[in-house]
Amino acid sequence: MKATLAILINMGTLQRLFPFWLIGVFAFFYWFTPWFLLALVYGAILQFFVEYVMHRFLYHREPPTEQSVFNDLYRSHIGHHEFPNDAEYFTGGDHWYALRFAMVSLALHSLVLWPFLGFGTAVLISYVALFVGSVSAFTFYEYCHTLAHVNVPKGWFGQRVTRSHLAHHYQDHQATFHVSFGMGWIDRLFGTKHDRDVARKRFDRDTILSMGMDPEDLRLVTARKAFGITKLPRGKLTRNQATESPKPST
């Protein structure tokens, strides 16, 4: 628990969202209305769907051919698959992204609700939904994700989260896109539930850590160099190295 929380506390994304979450909590109690309870539920569920959609369609999209765009995707997700136990790659490099996303979402929700509730109420309900409901759900996601990857003693909850998420990393990166505990129904809803037989057919030990890409793909090699990575994924040998004859010891 302590090791997991230490990583969360140092996450730049959560640090930037925290003041806005505190403001939302204050607003929730100071201007309380039963509608806020519905807003919290809506915001949390919305975030769980955002978690799934971004993971599946943004982070696992077809690898870009343009190197600069590929580097962004590498830093935001591919690097995490190649080095899943390195806390440096638990999150992307843009720590302001989540806050910008939340602000845009706040503006859109406020505009939709404005004609029905009035401007002030629309903004207030949208703020509580997104900066309390969604940010709380996002923090829970980051907790589950971090817990799945850190090597610490785990109880029933931690084991369930770890078993589910690491199946995505080490068995089938084309399934199990949810991470948060209890959200497996979203994968079932969209047909990406983990299936052992399908996973066995898809599994390729040479490419599983690079999300289906050849680990010697020039884009991967260039991206690793761009971020100062000198080690190979999980310390595995490349195909060429694996076939080379070992040098005699002296």
KEROPA-816328 format. One record per residue (C-alpha): residue in one letter; z, y, x; residue number from 1. Coordinates in nm, 4 decimals, decimal comma, padded with zeros to 6 digits. Example, Ala and Ser with C-alpha at 12.3 -4.5 7.8 and 13.67 -1.06 7.14 Angstrom:
BEGIN
kolfi / z / y / x / vomar
A / 00,7800 / -00,4500 / 01,2300 / 1
S / 00,7140 / -00,1060 / 01,3670 / 2
//
This chain:
BEGIN
kolfi / z / y / x / vomar
M / 00,0000 / 00,0000 / 00,0000 / 1
K / 00,1013 / 00,2479 / 00,2738 / 2
A / -00,2130 / 00,1858 / 00,4819 / 3
T / -00,4354 / 00,2236 / 00,1758 / 4
L / -00,2695 / 00,5467 / 00,0641 / 5
A / -00,2911 / 00,6890 / 00,4173 / 6
I / -00,6699 / 00,6518 / 00,4064 / 7
L / -00,6908 / 00,8041 / 00,0566 / 8
I / -00,4816 / 01,1057 / 00,1536 / 9
N / -00,7215 / 01,1811 / 00,4378 / 10
M / -01,0386 / 01,1507 / 00,2294 / 11
G / -01,2126 / 01,4878 / 00,2322 / 12
T / -01,3593 / 01,4354 / -00,1144 / 13
L / -01,0194 / 01,3776 / -00,2767 / 14
Q / -00,8658 / 01,6662 / -00,0857 / 15
R / -01,1243 / 01,9046 / -00,2317 / 16
L / -01,0818 / 01,7700 / -00,5852 / 17
F / -00,7012 / 01,7716 / -00,5811 / 18
P / -00,6427 / 02,1446 / -00,6546 / 19
F / -00,8795 / 02,1280 / -00,9517 / 20
W / -00,7009 / 01,8165 / -01,0784 / 21
L / -00,3665 / 02,0012 / -01,0590 / 22
I / -00,5088 / 02,2918 / -01,2596 / 23
G / -00,6337 / 02,0433 / -01,5188 / 24
V / -00,2932 / 01,8768 / -01,5468 / 25
F / -00,1329 / 02,2186 / -01,5996 / 26
A / -00,3889 / 02,3045 / -01,8680 / 27
F / -00,3335 / 01,9670 / -02,0353 / 28
F / 00,0372 / 02,0335 / -02,0899 / 29
Y / 00,0284 / 02,4107 / -02,1372 / 30
W / -00,2438 / 02,4158 / -02,4027 / 31
F / -00,1891 / 02,0629 / -02,5278 / 32
T / -00,3863 / 01,9415 / -02,8266 / 33
P / -00,4471 / 01,5817 / -02,9392 / 34
W / -00,8133 / 01,6387 / -02,8549 / 35
F / -00,7112 / 01,6329 / -02,4891 / 36
L / -00,6179 / 01,2649 / -02,5200 / 37
L / -00,9680 / 01,1842 / -02,6399 / 38
A / -01,1061 / 01,4010 / -02,3587 / 39
L / -00,9110 / 01,2000 / -02,0994 / 40
V / -01,0447 / 00,8690 / -02,2300 / 41
Y / -01,3989 / 01,0056 / -02,2438 / 42
G / -01,3769 / 01,1461 / -01,8899 / 43
A / -01,2438 / 00,8199 / -01,7456 / 44
I / -01,5067 / 00,6025 / -01,9144 / 45
L / -01,7801 / 00,8466 / -01,8129 / 46
Q / -01,6688 / 00,8205 / -01,4494 / 47
F / -01,6759 / 00,4407 / -01,4555 / 48
F / -02,0371 / 00,4529 / -01,5753 / 49
V / -02,1207 / 00,7166 / -01,3117 / 50
E / -01,9644 / 00,4870 / -01,0507 / 51
Y / -02,1941 / 00,2040 / -01,1567 / 52
V / -02,5124 / 00,4106 / -01,1964 / 53
M / -02,4773 / 00,5912 / -00,8622 / 54
H / -02,3926 / 00,2717 / -00,6763 / 55
R / -02,6813 / 00,0770 / -00,8219 / 56
F / -02,9608 / 00,3319 / -00,8557 / 57
L / -02,8788 / 00,5892 / -00,5862 / 58
Y / -02,7078 / 00,4020 / -00,3041 / 59
H / -02,9051 / 00,0787 / -00,3497 / 60
R / -03,2422 / 00,2375 / -00,4122 / 61
E / -03,5491 / 00,1461 / -00,2106 / 62
P / -03,4796 / 00,2620 / 00,1458 / 63
P / -03,6610 / 00,5931 / 00,2101 / 64
T / -03,9433 / 00,6042 / 00,4627 / 65
E / -03,8662 / 00,9593 / 00,5784 / 66
Q / -03,6086 / 00,9278 / 00,8545 / 67
S / -03,3988 / 01,2329 / 00,7644 / 68
V / -03,3618 / 01,1127 / 00,4053 / 69
F / -03,2924 / 00,7607 / 00,5286 / 70
N / -03,0210 / 00,8963 / 00,7586 / 71
D / -02,8494 / 01,0549 / 00,4580 / 72
L / -02,8576 / 00,7247 / 00,2725 / 73
Y / -02,7342 / 00,5447 / 00,5825 / 74
R / -02,4366 / 00,7773 / 00,6148 / 75
S / -02,3583 / 00,7617 / 00,2441 / 76
H / -02,3844 / 00,3854 / 00,1975 / 77
I / -02,5933 / 00,1618 / 00,4233 / 78
G / -02,3591 / 00,2242 / 00,7150 / 79
H / -02,0710 / 00,1116 / 00,4971 / 80
H / -02,2456 / -00,2196 / 00,4324 / 81
E / -02,3211 / -00,2689 / 00,8005 / 82
F / -01,9640 / -00,1826 / 00,9034 / 83
P / -01,7581 / -00,2602 / 00,5911 / 84
N / -01,4210 / -00,2534 / 00,7671 / 85
D / -01,4710 / 00,0858 / 00,9318 / 86
A / -01,2825 / 00,3490 / 00,7279 / 87
E / -01,5183 / 00,6158 / 00,8662 / 88
Y / -01,7874 / 00,4778 / 00,6350 / 89
F / -01,5794 / 00,4195 / 00,3208 / 90
T / -01,7206 / 00,7462 / 00,1870 / 91
G / -02,0289 / 00,9543 / 00,2602 / 92
G / -02,0419 / 01,2442 / 00,5001 / 93
D / -02,0725 / 01,5167 / 00,2326 / 94
H / -01,7144 / 01,5781 / 00,1180 / 95
W / -01,8203 / 01,8544 / -00,1225 / 96
Y / -02,0635 / 01,6384 / -00,3202 / 97
A / -01,8154 / 01,5178 / -00,5834 / 98
L / -01,6885 / 01,8705 / -00,6496 / 99
R / -02,0412 / 02,0087 / -00,6897 / 100
F / -02,1259 / 01,7182 / -00,9204 / 101
A / -01,8142 / 01,7879 / -01,1293 / 102
M / -01,8967 / 02,1588 / -01,1562 / 103
V / -02,2485 / 02,0890 / -01,2788 / 104
S / -02,1128 / 01,8348 / -01,5261 / 105
L / -01,8526 / 02,0877 / -01,6446 / 106
A / -02,1242 / 02,3458 / -01,7104 / 107
L / -02,3410 / 02,0971 / -01,9025 / 108
H / -02,0538 / 01,9672 / -02,1159 / 109
S / -01,9376 / 02,3212 / -02,1921 / 110
L / -02,2861 / 02,4252 / -02,3032 / 111
V / -02,3138 / 02,1248 / -02,5359 / 112
L / -01,9707 / 02,1825 / -02,6945 / 113
W / -01,9909 / 02,5625 / -02,7094 / 114
P / -02,1740 / 02,5876 / -03,0475 / 115
F / -01,9207 / 02,3538 / -03,2109 / 116
L / -01,5894 / 02,4613 / -03,0566 / 117
G / -01,6414 / 02,8082 / -02,9190 / 118
F / -01,6777 / 02,8942 / -02,5520 / 119
G / -01,3115 / 02,8893 / -02,4433 / 120
T / -01,2204 / 02,5648 / -02,6163 / 121
A / -01,5414 / 02,3998 / -02,4978 / 122
V / -01,4669 / 02,4844 / -02,1354 / 123
L / -01,1013 / 02,3799 / -02,1653 / 124
I / -01,1739 / 02,0402 / -02,3203 / 125
S / -01,4581 / 01,9764 / -02,0757 / 126
Y / -01,2346 / 02,0719 / -01,7831 / 127
V / -00,9579 / 01,8331 / -01,8908 / 128
A / -01,2082 / 01,5535 / -01,9498 / 129
L / -01,3765 / 01,5909 / -01,6124 / 130
F / -01,1124 / 01,7211 / -01,3738 / 131
V / -00,8270 / 01,5130 / -01,5121 / 132
G / -00,9897 / 01,2109 / -01,6789 / 133
S / -01,2876 / 01,1636 / -01,4495 / 134
V / -01,1146 / 01,2661 / -01,1264 / 135
S / -00,8234 / 01,0306 / -01,2028 / 136
A / -01,0714 / 00,7479 / -01,2614 / 137
F / -01,2558 / 00,8432 / -00,9417 / 138
T / -00,9300 / 00,8326 / -00,7465 / 139
F / -00,8578 / 00,4884 / -00,8943 / 140
Y / -01,2040 / 00,3783 / -00,7817 / 141
E / -01,1405 / 00,5030 / -00,4283 / 142
Y / -00,8057 / 00,3226 / -00,4264 / 143
C / -00,9626 / -00,0071 / -00,5393 / 144
H / -01,2485 / 00,0320 / -00,2920 / 145
T / -01,0198 / 00,1093 / 00,0004 / 146
L / -00,7788 / -00,1702 / -00,0906 / 147
A / -01,0682 / -00,4172 / -00,0961 / 148
H / -01,1625 / -00,3320 / 00,2618 / 149
V / -00,8332 / -00,2826 / 00,4439 / 150
N / -00,6667 / -00,5796 / 00,6078 / 151
V / -00,3197 / -00,5665 / 00,4504 / 152
P / -00,1056 / -00,8146 / 00,2544 / 153
K / -00,2293 / -00,8143 / -00,1049 / 154
G / -00,0747 / -00,9284 / -00,4277 / 155
W / -00,2542 / -01,0481 / -00,7395 / 156
F / -00,4146 / -00,7098 / -00,8083 / 157
G / -00,5359 / -00,6577 / -00,4526 / 158
Q / -00,6741 / -01,0107 / -00,4271 / 159
R / -00,8714 / -00,9719 / -00,7490 / 160
V / -01,0193 / -00,6394 / -00,6408 / 161
T / -01,1013 / -00,7705 / -00,2937 / 162
R / -01,2596 / -01,0940 / -00,4131 / 163
S / -01,4800 / -00,9101 / -00,6614 / 164
H / -01,5980 / -00,6322 / -00,4321 / 165
L / -01,6495 / -00,8350 / -00,1163 / 166
A / -01,8786 / -01,0678 / -00,3112 / 167
H / -02,1065 / -00,7627 / -00,3325 / 168
H / -02,0897 / -00,7135 / 00,0443 / 169
Y / -02,1067 / -01,0681 / 00,1744 / 170
Q / -02,2773 / -01,2755 / -00,0966 / 171
D / -02,5134 / -01,0669 / -00,3101 / 172
H / -02,5658 / -00,6937 / -00,2615 / 173
Q / -02,7884 / -00,6867 / -00,5702 / 174
A / -02,4995 / -00,7613 / -00,8067 / 175
T / -02,1415 / -00,6539 / -00,8824 / 176
F / -02,1972 / -00,2794 / -00,8596 / 177
H / -01,8676 / -00,1927 / -01,0288 / 178
V / -01,5705 / -00,1544 / -00,7947 / 179
S / -01,2811 / -00,0381 / -01,0118 / 180
F / -01,0509 / -00,3097 / -01,1397 / 181
G / -01,1251 / -00,4194 / -01,4955 / 182
M / -01,4747 / -00,2700 / -01,5070 / 183
G / -01,6676 / -00,5952 / -01,4665 / 184
W / -01,7848 / -00,5584 / -01,8266 / 185
I / -02,0242 / -00,2835 / -01,7102 / 186
D / -02,2047 / -00,5300 / -01,4818 / 187
R / -02,2164 / -00,7818 / -01,7645 / 188
L / -02,3550 / -00,5130 / -01,9953 / 189
F / -02,6400 / -00,4280 / -01,7569 / 190
G / -02,7123 / -00,7810 / -01,6346 / 191
T / -02,5816 / -00,7482 / -01,2790 / 192
K / -02,2824 / -00,9793 / -01,3044 / 193
H / -02,2232 / -01,1961 / -00,9983 / 194
D / -02,3839 / -01,5373 / -01,0352 / 195
R / -02,3141 / -01,7962 / -00,7640 / 196
D / -02,6455 / -01,9779 / -00,8009 / 197
V / -02,8484 / -01,6560 / -00,7953 / 198
A / -02,6431 / -01,5310 / -00,5008 / 199
R / -02,7194 / -01,8469 / -00,3019 / 200
K / -03,0923 / -01,8041 / -00,3618 / 201
R / -03,0855 / -01,4399 / -00,2543 / 202
F / -02,8532 / -01,4786 / 00,0425 / 203
D / -03,0011 / -01,4171 / 00,3850 / 204
R / -02,7482 / -01,4177 / 00,6676 / 205
D / -02,9756 / -01,2008 / 00,8831 / 206
T / -03,0072 / -00,9177 / 00,6296 / 207
I / -02,7016 / -00,9385 / 00,4011 / 208
L / -02,5113 / -00,6700 / 00,5910 / 209
S / -02,8099 / -00,4334 / 00,5998 / 210
M / -02,8741 / -00,4517 / 00,2254 / 211
G / -03,1843 / -00,6670 / 00,2617 / 212
M / -03,3344 / -00,4775 / 00,5552 / 213
D / -03,4153 / -00,6300 / 00,8897 / 214
P / -03,1236 / -00,5164 / 01,1098 / 215
E / -03,3771 / -00,4240 / 01,3773 / 216
D / -03,5766 / -00,2012 / 01,1412 / 217
L / -03,6595 / 00,1173 / 01,3315 / 218
R / -03,5073 / 00,3313 / 01,0554 / 219
L / -03,1753 / 00,1515 / 01,0940 / 220
V / -03,1855 / 00,1691 / 01,4721 / 221
T / -03,2659 / 00,5416 / 01,4596 / 222
A / -02,9933 / 00,6116 / 01,2035 / 223
R / -02,7319 / 00,4297 / 01,4108 / 224
K / -02,8289 / 00,6386 / 01,7126 / 225
A / -02,8133 / 00,9569 / 01,5044 / 226
F / -02,4518 / 00,8823 / 01,4149 / 227
G / -02,3538 / 00,7628 / 01,7603 / 228
I / -02,3213 / 00,3959 / 01,6658 / 229
T / -02,3714 / 00,1700 / 01,9650 / 230
K / -02,2391 / -00,1575 / 01,8245 / 231
L / -02,4341 / -00,4023 / 01,6101 / 232
P / -02,3252 / -00,4773 / 01,2530 / 233
R / -02,0153 / -00,7001 / 01,2683 / 234
G / -02,0970 / -00,7617 / 01,6358 / 235
K / -02,3753 / -01,0040 / 01,5410 / 236
L / -02,6651 / -01,0646 / 01,7786 / 237
T / -03,0089 / -00,9450 / 01,6832 / 238
R / -03,2763 / -01,2099 / 01,6392 / 239
N / -03,4208 / -01,1373 / 01,9859 / 240
Q / -03,0818 / -01,1536 / 02,1521 / 241
A / -02,9988 / -01,4746 / 01,9714 / 242
T / -03,3080 / -01,6448 / 02,1141 / 243
E / -03,2652 / -01,5199 / 02,4690 / 244
S / -03,1312 / -01,7640 / 02,7235 / 245
P / -02,7797 / -01,6762 / 02,8395 / 246
K / -02,7549 / -01,5339 / 03,1892 / 247
P / -02,5869 / -01,7610 / 03,4414 / 248
S / -02,2388 / -01,6556 / 03,5324 / 249
T / -02,1783 / -01,5407 / 03,8870 / 250
//
